[in-house]
């Protein structure tokens, strides 16, 4: 089983999860670990202003495909020839196999690799059979760093509570030496700090602060004499971001004993505090020592797309579902991941709302923070208004729009007086990517979409930072993986990979929506059909209060004779097979448009019930009241009329179910025909009981109804007359006004489901044009090629 429902104690569910699965209109997805496979590979790095690593990423391949680069095949062959080491896909002869000692800045490279081997919280595990060391780390990128350090000559092999031991390559002798560093403090990573540091003492007694973190927080902590390679490093991390890589900045500084002693006292006091703000106090103290750093370089790791992500996004787009990406990654990384998975494509106009403009950076340096915040908000509002004007003035020939906004801008866009404009612009765009988003912003965006639109929202994520988003959405889907179980435990449904969302929604979502909608409509129908026969008889009897049915007939109608078939409908029915659900994602739009559970459909079933009740009652009354029923010439009594009407009701509602079912199993046959059979068995058994118990049903079947040919003839004629209106309506609708699933049933029976013209005709009935996914990209490329050919002619 590739997905499972989970308990969500933090939020009580007030609606039907299975039905909502068939009505999802908007998906809000985290990028990290959700679209990517959480298999980090160290692929490039920048050290002392020099870029190392010749690997090519999947995003670069996608960019090459977009540009029609002839190097794509060469790149693929080069990648296939590389040795596969989990977490390491680095190749550069300049620093591999100890060659780094010959580089101009060998001392900086040594410090860089030493930092990778020491600044982490990973634990080594030695395989007793072959002696190889593997690592258990809190995150896949941290494991990739330790593996990269090992492969480049700095092997971390032992950790205790107070020390870290490393096999280092000695640049003088060229041999491995054992070095041990006293581990004094670990300043842990958090989403607010965006960095982690360790303080160690070397064997020579030198105190070192080793730090790694996001460029947005590390560059501002560099010392004046530590910025020697800043400009080159910034250029490199921008190139890495363009290639879809995740970057971290590495820096260090030496501490003097007095400074460290004061810090350690304050930090220990803060960590031992029992106050509620203990973590905040510790972070404030750590902030004081994480400054005046010396830049070493930057790392770049690739978080590969999961298998099937582009195909899944394409199917969801064809189904009319809109995907928003809410990620903490840099804007450049998010954009290129968007291109790799076809959320973005060449020719799609991008509305970029960023706080990284020169004007915004100037405002941030202003001493008047309130005035700077007001000016930044005005800038964001102006950009939103410009984007809205572009959206209003756009037409199909110019192509769809994509909205890309960063975290700082999103803070102002989510304020009460701006969020309506932001939402209006976002809804009009084909793709929405929110970069550098905090967990709170993800939850606020989800709440905005859910409350301000009529859409059913689904959030999907894999980490603790996605919990708020998962709980805000109508449906939360957690991906179980190396990021932990917080997302899974806070979600409604757990899956293993993003691609399973395709089958979860397009197959099971569609089936569940159809089953539940049909089941509810049928419940209304069968009870209206039964209840109105009682109402018509009461009117016929001048509302005397005399019931036409035996008391036990009334009690068991919804217990034995008609309940099991409708349950089977809600569990087993399939209008089309799973293969056709995936082949024609358009089917999912029946749920998005709520076609099968609209007021028109509900009232239609209710009218069908009233019509069936009228046919049953009036047919039975007029056919039986004046006619001799028994051989002796006696006319019918109330007990015979009630039994005949009840028999007709049981037959009609069960046969109506048989006409509604499109996927018969032996269970449905058993329940439908078994319900009718059980009625006759009950009538025999109940009628054979003492008259004190059976009352009006005493031997009514065996002595009166069964021997009378008119009883069986009336049952047959009433059944045919009652089902004729529904059968006629269904035939006309199927022929002239088919629904999506009926079109596919029709063409499947004719063997035309592989006809390209038929597939295109079905796609033209889409709720909204497909603007994302590789199908849309292919169609756009075809249109552009056709236009060029026409121009050339």
KACOR-V551217 format. One record per pair of residues at least 24 apart in sequence whose ideal C-beta (glycine too) atoms are under 6 Angstrom apart, sorted by sequence separation. I is the first residue (numbers start at 1). J is the second residue. D is the distance in whole Angstrom. If there is no record, write none. Layout:
I_J_D / I_J_D
This chain:
122_146_5 / 133_157_6 / 410_434_6 / 463_487_6 / 620_644_6 / 423_448_6 / 443_468_3 / 447_472_5 / 462_487_5 / 620_645_5 / 120_146_6 / 263_289_5 / 403_429_4 / 439_465_4 / 443_469_5 / 446_472_4 / 461_487_5 / 650_676_6 / 402_429_6 / 442_469_4 / 446_473_5 / 530_557_6 / 313_341_6 / 401_429_4 / 116_145_5 / 380_409_5 / 402_431_4 / 403_432_5 / 404_433_5 / 405_434_6 / 406_435_5 / 407_436_3 / 419_448_6 / 423_452_5 / 439_468_5 / 443_472_5 / 616_645_6 / 650_679_5 / 353_383_5 / 400_430_4 / 406_436_5 / 407_437_5 / 414_444_5 / 218_249_4 / 310_341_5 / 410_441_5 / 117_149_4 / 309_341_5 / 310_342_5 / 380_412_4 / 616_648_5 / 116_149_4 / 124_157_6 / 380_413_6 / 55_89_5 / 215_249_5 / 305_340_6 / 377_412_4 / 113_149_5 / 212_248_5 / 305_341_6 / 351_387_4 / 526_562_5 / 53_90_5 / 54_91_5 / 117_154_4 / 381_418_6 / 384_421_5 / 388_425_5 / 391_428_5 / 54_92_6 / 212_250_5 / 384_422_6 / 387_425_5 / 53_92_5 / 113_152_5 / 117_156_5 / 253_292_6 / 52_92_5 / 114_154_6 / 211_251_5 / 253_293_5 / 612_652_6 / 113_154_5 / 253_294_6 / 384_425_6 / 210_252_5 / 251_293_4 / 252_294_6 / 52_95_6 / 251_294_6 / 209_253_5 / 251_295_5 / 522_566_5 / 251_296_6 / 42_88_5 / 43_89_5 / 118_164_5 / 209_255_6 / 250_296_5 / 43_90_6 / 250_297_6 / 519_566_6 / 41_89_4 / 42_90_5 / 207_255_4 / 117_166_5 / 249_298_5 / 349_399_6 / 351_401_6 / 519_569_5 / 247_298_5 / 248_299_5 / 348_399_6 / 355_406_6 / 518_569_6 / 519_570_4 / 347_399_5 / 348_400_6 / 349_401_5 / 350_402_5 / 351_403_5 / 352_404_5 / 353_405_4 / 354_406_5 / 207_260_5 / 247_300_5 / 355_408_4 / 348_402_5 / 350_404_6 / 355_409_5 / 98_153_6 / 245_300_4 / 246_301_5 / 515_570_5 / 87_143_6 / 353_409_5 / 48_105_4 / 87_144_4 / 245_302_6 / 246_303_6 / 639_696_4 / 643_700_5 / 344_402_6 / 515_573_5 / 88_147_5 / 48_108_4 / 87_147_4 / 88_148_6 / 240_300_4 / 237_298_5 / 514_575_6 / 639_700_5 / 47_109_5 / 643_705_6 / 88_151_5 / 118_181_6 / 511_574_6 / 640_704_5 / 47_112_5 / 106_171_6 / 233_298_5 / 229_295_6 / 226_293_6 / 644_711_6 / 648_715_6 / 652_719_6 / 226_294_4 / 647_715_6 / 651_719_5 / 221_290_6 / 223_292_4 / 226_295_5 / 101_171_4 / 221_291_5 / 648_718_4 / 652_722_5 / 98_169_6 / 222_293_5 / 507_578_5 / 510_581_6 / 221_293_5 / 222_295_6 / 507_581_5 / 331_406_6 / 506_581_5 / 506_582_6 / 510_587_6 / 510_588_5 / 513_591_4 / 528_606_6 / 532_610_6 / 119_198_5 / 211_290_6 / 506_585_6 / 517_596_4 / 629_708_6 / 517_597_4 / 525_605_4 / 529_609_4 / 533_613_5 / 524_605_6 / 528_609_3 / 532_613_3 / 536_617_4 / 506_588_5 / 514_596_6 / 524_606_6 / 525_608_6 / 529_612_5 / 533_616_6 / 521_605_4 / 525_609_4 / 529_613_5 / 533_617_5 / 344_431_6 / 575_662_5 / 343_431_5 / 573_661_6 / 241_330_5 / 244_333_6 / 561_650_5 / 574_663_4 / 242_332_5 / 573_663_5 / 119_210_4 / 241_332_4 / 562_653_5 / 623_714_5 / 118_210_6 / 241_333_5 / 244_336_4 / 565_657_5 / 119_212_6 / 197_290_6 / 244_337_5 / 549_642_5 / 553_646_5 / 572_665_5 / 548_642_4 / 115_210_5 / 338_433_6 / 549_646_6 / 187_286_5 / 334_433_5 / 568_667_5 / 619_718_5 / 40_140_4 / 568_668_5 / 40_141_4 / 334_435_5 / 38_140_5 / 42_144_5 / 616_718_6 / 568_671_5 / 40_144_4 / 331_435_4 / 42_148_4 / 565_671_5 / 615_721_5 / 564_671_4 / 565_672_5 / 615_722_5 / 324_432_4 / 325_433_5 / 326_434_5 / 328_437_6 / 612_722_5 / 326_437_5 / 533_645_6 / 561_675_5 / 611_725_6 / 326_442_5 / 560_678_6 / 561_679_5 / 608_726_6 / 530_649_6 / 529_653_6 / 526_653_4 / 115_250_5 / 112_250_6 / 550_696_5 / 550_697_5 / 590_740_5 / 587_740_5 / 586_740_6 / 587_741_6 / 144_301_5 / 141_301_5 / 584_744_6 / 580_744_6 / 576_741_6 / 575_741_4 / 576_744_5 / 586_762_6 / 584_762_6 / 589_767_5 / 49_229_4 / 586_766_6 / 48_229_5 / 49_232_3 / 60_243_5 / 59_243_6 / 112_296_5 / 51_236_5 / 59_244_3 / 111_296_6 / 112_297_5 / 57_243_5 / 46_233_5 / 57_244_5 / 312_499_5 / 315_502_5 / 319_506_6 / 108_296_6 / 309_498_6 / 46_236_4 / 312_502_4 / 306_497_5 / 308_499_3 / 306_498_5 / 57_302_5 / 58_304_6 / 58_305_6 / 47_297_4 / 46_297_5 / 46_298_4 / 45_299_5 / 44_300_4 / 42_301_5 / 43_302_5 / 40_301_5 / 41_302_5 / 40_303_6 / 39_304_6 / 319_585_4 / 36_303_4 / 37_304_5 / 318_585_4 / 36_305_6 / 37_306_4 / 319_588_4 / 320_589_5 / 315_585_5 / 320_592_5 / 35_309_5 / 59_336_4 / 62_339_5 / 62_340_4 / 66_346_5 / 59_340_5 / 58_340_6 / 27_321_6 / 31_325_5 / 26_322_5 / 27_323_5 / 28_324_5 / 29_325_6 / 31_327_4 / 24_321_6 / 28_326_6 / 31_337_6 / 35_341_6 / 430_771_4 / 431_772_5 / 140_482_6 / 430_772_6 / 400_771_4 / 28_446_5 / 26_449_6 / 34_460_6 / 34_461_6 / 34_462_5 / 26_455_5 / 33_462_4 / 343_772_5 / 25_455_4 / 33_463_6 / 25_456_6 / 26_457_5 / 27_458_5 / 28_459_5 / 29_460_5 / 30_461_4 / 342_773_5 / 24_456_5 / 342_774_5 / 345_777_4 / 23_456_5 / 347_780_6 / 24_458_5 / 342_777_6 / 20_456_5 / 30_466_5 / 38_481_5 / 38_482_5 / 34_479_6 / 320_767_4 / 320_768_6 / 33_483_5 / 318_770_5 / 317_770_5 / 20_474_6 / 20_475_6 / 317_772_5 / 317_773_4 / 314_773_3 / 11_471_5 / 313_773_5 / 314_774_5 / 10_471_6 / 314_775_5 / 35_498_6 / 34_498_6 / 310_774_6 / 17_492_6 / 24_505_6 / 8_492_6 / 6_491_6 / 22_509_4 / 5_493_6 / 6_494_5 / 21_509_4 / 22_510_5 / 3_493_6 / 4_494_5 / 22_512_5 / 21_512_5 / 22_513_2 / 3_495_4 / 18_512_4 / 19_513_6 / 3_500_6 / 19_516_5 / 2_500_5 / 3_504_6 / 25_592_5 / 23_591_4 / 22_591_4
